[in-house]
Amino acid sequence: EADSSVGLLQGGGRFSHAIKQDIKVYGSADLRWYEAFDESDFSTQIVDGVIGLHFLQGQNQYRVSLVGQVFALDGSANRKLLGLNGQWQRTIDAANQFTLFGQYASLRFPDASRQNVDQISVGATWLHAFASSYQPITYLTGYYGDESEQTTIAGSKFIGREYFGLRAGVRFKTSSRLSWSGVLTYQQSEHGGVNPLFGKTREDDFINVVLGADYLFNGGWSLRPEILYSDNNSNLEINSYDRLRALITARKEF
């Protein structure tokens, strides 16, 4: 068990430009720096980039994008991701929206190439907006993924895994400046073979809860306090953990 005060610094930018009336090119870049002051081994840095095309066709919207990410642990690159995303979104009516999405990605670990995997994931989301003074919006997402090991080292089937999950979220306003949100995620995963160190095939049940509020100030400023709880229950005890975090984030939009 470890306790630490933390700091979070995040910045980014995004653009969208119309090529034609119904086609846009868009992109974004983000940097997220999470510092655990008393436990630097848990400090992380994430750089994300996206470039893609957005097609509009009546009630349907289509997106295809190239994504990249570098995940660093305590300042050292730990994982690199390069992927291709696709999404179809259909507006059913003023209150309902349906989305299908998929991704193919390569995940590479510079210092542990045996961990390299190729990932395929697909999913669907249903979003519903209620007619109420609080303007509540709810959504439910289901997804499935497969990670296949990319190594020639014998006995590496335990690197790959299959997983599926459900995510439910709600957001509502209590004033023109204050909104509240909550997200609950459950994910189950099973690895592809017996871990040679423990003599078992790893199986995990993961739960994540996020509760937060957003308050809008003048001048593009906002403040978000939030509580985040994660619990991973694994049949390999070394992979079991729970984590509780409380964050207050100030945000400025230009």
N, C-alpha and C positions, 0 to 999 in steps of 0.2 A: 504494500500500500504506500502511495506517495501523494503528498499535498504540495501545491505550488500556486503562487499568484501568477497570473498570465496577462499578456498584452497581445492585442491584435491590431495589425495595420494592414489595410486593404485599399487598393486603388485600381482604377481601370478606365477604359474608354470603349466606346462603341460607335458604329456608324451604320447608316442605311442610305443607299442611293438608288433611285429609280433608273433602270436601263430603258425600260419601256413602261407603258401604263400598268401592265400586270406582272412585271418582273423587276425584282430588286436584288441588288448585291448588298450583303451585309457582313459585318465582322465585329470582333471584339477582342480585347486583350485585358487580362486581369492579373494582378499580383496580390497574393494573400500571405502575410507573414504572421505566424502564430508563435509567440515566445513564451515558454514556460521558464520563468526566471530562476526557480529553485531546482528544476529538473531539466537541464538543457537537452538531455537525450530525447525528450518529448517535444522539442521545438521543431516546427515544420515550416517550410516555405513552398508555395505552390504558384506556378506560372501557367496560365491558360491562354490559348489563342484559338479563335474560330474565324473561318471565312466561308461564306456560302451564298447560295441563291435562294430567293423566296419567290414562289409563283402564286399568283392569285387567280382563281377561276370560280367566280360565283360564290357559292357557300363553301367551297373547298380552298384550302391553302396547302401548298407543298413546299417543303424545305429540304435541301440537300447541302451538307456542309462538311468541310475538312476540319478536324479538331486536333489540337496538340496540347500536351501537358507535360511539365517537368515537376516532379514531386521530390523535394529535398528534405532530409532529416538531419537536423542540427548542422545545416549548411552544406551537406554533401548530397549530390544527386543520388536518389535512391531508386527512382522509377521514372521511365519515360514512356509516354503514351502517344501514339499516332493513330487516328481513326477516321472513319467515314460514317456520317450520320444521315439518316433519312427520316422524314416525318410527313404524315398526312393528317390534316386537321379539318374536321367538318363541323360547321355551325348548323345544328339541327333546328333550333329556333332561338328566340331571344334569351332563353333561360338555360339551354343545354348545348354542350359542345363535346365532341368525341375526337380522340386523337389516337393514331397508331404510330409507333416509332420503332426504329431499329438501329443498331450500331455494329460495325465491325472494327476492331481495334487490335493493334499489337502493343503489348506491354513488355518492356524490356528493362532489366535490372542490371545496370552497369557493373556492379560489384558482386553479382550473384546470378550469372547467366543461366544456371540450371533452373531458376525460377521463371524464366521467360515463358510467356503464354500468348496465344491468340484468343481473343474474346469475341463472341457473338452474343448479342442480347436483343430481345424484342419485348414489346409491351404495349399496353393500351391504357388510356385514361378517359374517365367520364367526369365532366365538370358540370355542376348545376348551380345556377344563381337563383336565390329565392327573392320573391317580391316582398320586401320588408324594409322598415325604416333603418334597420341595422345593416342592410345590404349584404347579408351573409352569402358566401361562396363556399361550396364544398366540392371535393374531388376524391376519386378513388382510382388508384393505379395498380395494375397487376403486371408483373414482368417475369421473364425467364432468361437465364443466361448460361453459357457454356464456355469454359476456359480450357483450351487444350495445350498441353505442355509442348514446348518447342526446343527439345534437347535430345541428343542422341545417347545420353548417358542411360545405361540400363537401370531398370528399377525406379523410374521417375514418374510412374503413373499417378503417384500420390500428389504431384504438383498440380495437376489439372483438377477441375471441379465443375459440378453443376449446381445451379442455385435458382431459387424462385422467391418472389417476395410480393407483399401487398403494402400499399401506402395509402393512408387516408389523411386528408387535411381539411381544415376549416379556417375561414378568415371572415371577420365582420368588423363593422365600424360602430363606435359609440358616439362619435362626433365627427365633424369635418376634418379634424386634425389627428384623431386617435383611432387606431385600428388594432385588433387583436388577432393572433393566429396560433394554431396548434397543428402539429404533424406527428402522426404515429406510423412507424415503419416496422414491419416484421419480415425477416428473411431467413430462409432455411437453406443450408448448403451441404453438399456431400462431395468429398474428394474422390478421385478416380482410382485410388489404390491404397494398399497398406503402407503406412509410414514405417520405414525400416527401423527408426529409433524407438518407436513405441509399440509396434506390433499391432496397430489398429488403423482402420480407415477413419479419417477425421470427419466428424459431423458436427455442424454448428447450428445453433438457434440464436438469432440476433434480433434485439429489440432496440429501437431508438425513438426517443420522445423529445420534441422541441416545443416549448411554449414561449411566446414572446409578444411584445407590443411595439408599435411604431408610432411615434409622435412627431408630427410635422411642424417645424418652425418656419418663420419667414426666411427668405434669402436662400432657399434650397437646402436648408439644414434639416436633419432628422435625427432622432435619438431612439435606439432600440435596446431595451433590456430583454434578456432571454435566459432561459434555463434549458440546458441540454443534458439528457441522461441516456447513456448507452449501456447495454448489458449483452455480453456474448457468452453463451453457455455452450461449452464444447466438451465432447467426450475425451479430448486430450486436455488435461487440466492446465497445462502450460499455456493454452490458448484461451482460457476463460478469463474474463475480466468484467468489471463494471466501472463506469466513469460518470462523474457528475460535474458539470461546469456551469458557472454563472457568468454571463458576459454583459457588458454595457457598451454599445457601439454607437459612435457619433458618425454621421455620414453627411457629406457635402456633394451636391450635384451641380454641375456647371452647365 
